[in-house]
């Protein structure tokens, strides 16, 4: 982690972001809104993961959104790639060491609610850790016993709702269910998740939220709905389908994300 900080400080002297943004599938267009960006491949940053999934660039972008300096993680390591849930630990530790106090997470997700079709955006209000994996396994000390009440910061969610409303865009709000993957869920599993109170389902986000809360970061989560989940439509699900749907809605999602990040920065300055 220290070595990665040194690389970043050498390539971006004086850069001091307070907001980190983690881009999931479909959200890559947000980097077009990062001004004066310096791009560092994950491969150049000790401890950062190798990019192993289509749609995840594997680069750290350092720049500005408006007047706010932001660090953008273009891509994440998924637990289904190796079985380990701590793939983003070093990256988040590095950004915390640089001064980030807020993490904005994004993902692509399947909807369990017909009122939230493809192209919808959902604020994550809470999550279900269906995989029952933790990136903190192996950590020592009492700090590993992280409280997860209000893990997705209510104050940040309020700012996000206001920023989206100013653009005329409605943000749904609900519970995100994390499943391990990489296979998609069965219709029976989707029926189970609906009974458990899930509104969307995906294969990421929860490990990074746990890490962020362990590091003392405030978290905001946004899901881009790419499809109705298995058994709720006649669609045949695949990663290619997910990427295509995410691409179709990505420009609108990135516009909303840009407004949200700017509003969060204004809130930090206020």
URPETA-V919119 format. One record per backbone hydrogen bond with DSSP energy under -0.5 kcal/mol. NH is the residue of the N-H (numbers start at 0). CO is the residue of the C=O. Records with the same first field share a line. If there is no record, write none. Layout:
# URPETA-V919119
NH = CO, CO
This chain:
# URPETA-V919119
4 = 0
5 = 1
6 = 2
7 = 3
8 = 4
9 = 5
10 = 6
11 = 7
14 = 11
17 = 68
18 = 68
19 = 101
20 = 70
21 = 103
22 = 20, 72
26 = 23
29 = 26
30 = 27
31 = 28
32 = 29
33 = 30
34 = 32, 63
36 = 33
37 = 61
39 = 59
41 = 57
43 = 40
44 = 41
45 = 43
47 = 44
55 = 52
56 = 54
57 = 73
58 = 73
59 = 39
60 = 58, 71
61 = 37
62 = 60, 69
63 = 34
64 = 67
65 = 63
67 = 64
69 = 62
70 = 18
71 = 60, 69
72 = 20, 70
73 = 58, 71
74 = 22, 72
80 = 77
81 = 77, 78
82 = 78
88 = 85
91 = 87
92 = 88
93 = 89
94 = 90
95 = 91
96 = 92
97 = 93
98 = 94, 95
99 = 94
100 = 17
101 = 17
102 = 217
103 = 19
104 = 102, 219
105 = 21
106 = 221
108 = 223
109 = 200
110 = 226
111 = 198
115 = 112
118 = 224
119 = 116
121 = 222
122 = 171
123 = 220
124 = 122, 173
125 = 173
127 = 175
129 = 127, 177
130 = 177
131 = 128
136 = 133
138 = 135
143 = 140
144 = 141
145 = 143
150 = 147
152 = 150, 218
156 = 152
157 = 153
158 = 154
159 = 155
160 = 156
161 = 157
162 = 158
163 = 159
164 = 160
165 = 161
166 = 162, 163
167 = 164
168 = 163
171 = 120, 169
173 = 122
175 = 125
176 = 174, 199
177 = 127, 175
178 = 176, 201
189 = 185
190 = 186
191 = 187
192 = 188
193 = 189
194 = 190
195 = 191
196 = 192, 193
197 = 192
198 = 174
199 = 174
200 = 109
201 = 176
205 = 203
208 = 204
209 = 205
210 = 206
211 = 207
212 = 208
213 = 209
214 = 210
215 = 212
216 = 211
217 = 100
219 = 102
221 = 104
222 = 121
223 = 106
224 = 119, 222
225 = 108
226 = 108
228 = 110
231 = 228
236 = 234
241 = 237
242 = 238
243 = 239
244 = 240
245 = 241
246 = 242
247 = 243
248 = 244
249 = 245
250 = 246
252 = 248
253 = 249
254 = 250
255 = 251
256 = 252
257 = 253
258 = 254
259 = 255
260 = 256
261 = 257
262 = 258
263 = 259
264 = 260
265 = 261
266 = 262
267 = 263
268 = 264
269 = 265
